[in-house]
Amino acid sequence: MSVADLKNNLHRLVVNTDNERVLEDVHAYFVELAGHGDWWDKLTIEQQEMIKEGEKQALSGRLKPHHLVRERVGKLLSEQK
């Protein structure tokens, strides 16, 4: 199969899907293979939105001290054993 055939087949697959998750994954894969872009581009839209929400919470002062988070995580992990 020629490069032109591969491109045409990939283009057809992309055009024929409305699955956002598939398109995000394909995009991230191409970015990684091409060796450019940063880690943000490799995240899904959902992951990016979660990070943005965390930033908003931090800027509004809704933070937990590190030692409290460690205690809570320690309890959760010990409960799973």
Buried (B, 14 or more C-beta within 10 A) or exposed (E): EEEEEEEEEEEEEEEEEEEEEEEBEBBBEEBEEEEEEEEEEBBBEEEEEEEEEEEEEEEEEEEEEEEEEEEEEEEEEEEEE
